[in-house]
Structure formats: C-alpha cells, structure tokens
Amino acid sequence: MEQQSKLRKHLQELPTVDNHPSDLLSWDPSKTRQLLSGMGVALMDKEVDDTENTPHDMFFGCLSPPPKRQKCRDRKSENAFVIARRPRQNRRLEPGVLWESIPDELLLGIFFFLPLTDLLKASLVCKRWHRLVYDESLWHSIDLADKTLNPGAISHVLSAGVVAIRCPRSFIGETMFKDSRCIGHNSGLRRLNLCGCSGFTAEALEVMITSCTRLEELNLSWCDFTPDHIQVAANNISESLTQLNLSGYRQNLLQSDVQTIIKRCRKLINIDFSDSVMLTSDCLALFHELDNLQHLSLSRCYHIPSTALTELGNISTLKTLNVFGIVPCNQMLLLRESMPRIKINSYQFTSIGRPTTGSKKNKAIWGIQCRLTFNNSLTS
C-alpha cells in the first residue's frame, strides 16, 4: 500500500502536456530515478562510453533536425560539371610511368626519331597520338622518290605542313590540285615550278601569281598558255622576282611582254626567254636596264641575228649567255673572242626553279635535306 501511495504521489507531481506544455521541456532528470524506483524498476548506472538514450535524450533527439549532408563543390566554379568515377577494386597498379602522364613535348621528342612507317603506325594508337604525329615539327621535309602514291596521299602529306617534298620518278595516281588557285594560299612561297603544266585558266594564274608576293624563282616554261596567260604573267609577277623562265612560247611571247617584265622586275638576275621566235634584236637594249643581270638564255630565238649579240657584251654584270641554235659554228669562235669574260653556251639546261640534284644517298631538294623517307608505296 505504501508503494502505491508513493507512485500515486509521483504521478500527481507529473505536469500534463495539455495544460503546461513548457513544463515538459523543463523536466528535472533527477526525478527520473525516484519515479522508476516507485514503479519497482531499478535504474542501472551509466558507463562512461554508454550511448543508450534516456527518455530525456530521446525526446530532445526527436525535436532536433537531422544533420545536413555536406555537398562537394568545386572551388573554382560551382556550376562545373564533374563526373565522379569509382576506382576499380580489381585494378592492379603496375610499376613504371603511364603513357597518359607523359607530356606532349616529350612524346614529340620520341616521335622525332621514328621512321616514317613507324610514325604512321603510331598515329593509329589513339586520338592524342594521331594529333601529335601530324604536328608540323615532324613533317618538315619528306622524300617519296620512286614510289607509287595512292589517291589522297599527296593532299594528306601537304596538309601536315610540309616545307619540302621530293618525289622524283614517282607516279601520282590523282589530280595534284583540283583548283590551281589553292597554290595562292601559300603567301610565303619563294620557288614555284609549273613547267609543262596545263589545265588552268588565265584567271586562276592571276590569282596564283598575285597571291604569292614573296616569289624569288618562277618557272612557267612550256605550259599550255595562250597570249592571255602570258600577259597576265607579265603584268602580275612579283617585283621581288630574281629568276624567271618563260621559255617555249614561240609566237605567244611578244616584245611588249618582255618590256613589261623588265620594267616591273628590276631585281632579275637569271632570265630564260628561249624558243620565242617573236623576239628580235630590238629587245636586246632592254636587258641593259637591269643592274643585276648575270645569266641570259635566248636559245632558238631565230629572229635575233648572231651579229647583234655582241651588244650584250656591254652589260658589265653578265656572266653566262646561252644562244643555242642561232649562232653558226663558224661564228661561235668570233663571238667568244668579242666577249671573252662571258661564258657562251656553257649550260644546256636551265636551273631556274629547279631543285638541286639529288641521289639515292643524298635526299636533298633545294639544299634541304629530307628527314622522312618511305620504303614502301604510300597509301592514303
């Protein structure tokens, strides 16, 4: 009876939530032991590391909000899109350096020592290697002599930024340039040899020549040119030109065209107007206006008499004169005696716009040693 009376007394002391909700929050934890002992329940003492919640702790734990999760944000940009990958559990890290960690500069240094065949195979490994393999520093010069080049090979090589390409005695199974005006995109071109070319109009020739403002050597000999082509070339060639070959135009190259060229290009050193039958002895006076003329070719210009050639001896800078076909053999000795310091008919072929002589051992073109060589036929 005493225990029941004590329990009833403690229950009367409990505040009701309806009447006084704030009293519940101010409950004295020391009365918990008395309440439980009155109910016949023994309260165990808590250990230091015990994490069991008391009714008081459970009540306030329910009122407190759940802890917020910390969001991982990029310090550089909050809007950055990040793809998180879980590391593979079964991946085994092998000792050594991974290819992905090697910088581009070091890979370019390695690719520099590869032959052309291995360099092309390396371009098939991945996109990064393909980009590095076709870097301009690796494709400075290339030798494709005595090869059969499949369609697309030349355009593929030129797109890599080749400075010099050598392909003598090679068969090209495609049109070299679908539009000849694309040559004009090379504003830094210094030597251009279109000997024997055909298929482009006078308008395309004008665009080509006017765009190449830094030309020094130009060879347009024996092309399929009309008088319109010759006039376009004479009126638009670069003033910085030092060597010019317009041989093989017989009745298309007129004396007026020669006059236009000489007035426009005052730096000419080497000129070849061979096989132009419309030129007469009146054009010889025009060559005196050039202060740097050293080499002149007028072979097979049949309307120029051999006796008029002695006038050229007054050009102090002239060193060589080629007049094959217009000077008889019995007059050649007299001509040489009248111009002793000038070499006459010493060179049968012109060197204007032509590369230096190479061989199988000497892979050079215009003095540039070709670094890349190919042992098999090049495919696209």
Protein Blocks (a to p, Z undefined) as FASTA:
>chain_A
ZZmmmmmmmmmmpccfklmmmlmmmccfklmmmmmmmnopacddddfklcbdcfklmmmm
mmpccddddddddfkbmkbccddddddfklccdedjdfklpcfklmmmmmmmpcfklmmm
mmmmpmmlmmmmmpfklmmbccfehiacdehklmmmmmnopabdcdehiacfbdfblblk
lmmmmmmbfbdcfehiahiafklmmmmmmmmmmbfbdcfehiacdfklmmmmmmmpcfkb
cbdcfehklmmpcfklmmmmmmmmmmbfbdcfehiakbcfklmmmmmmpmkbfbdcfehi
lkbcfklmmmmmmpmkbmbdcdehiacfklmmmmmmmmmmbcghkbfbdcehiacdddfk
lcceehiacfbdcfbdcdZZ
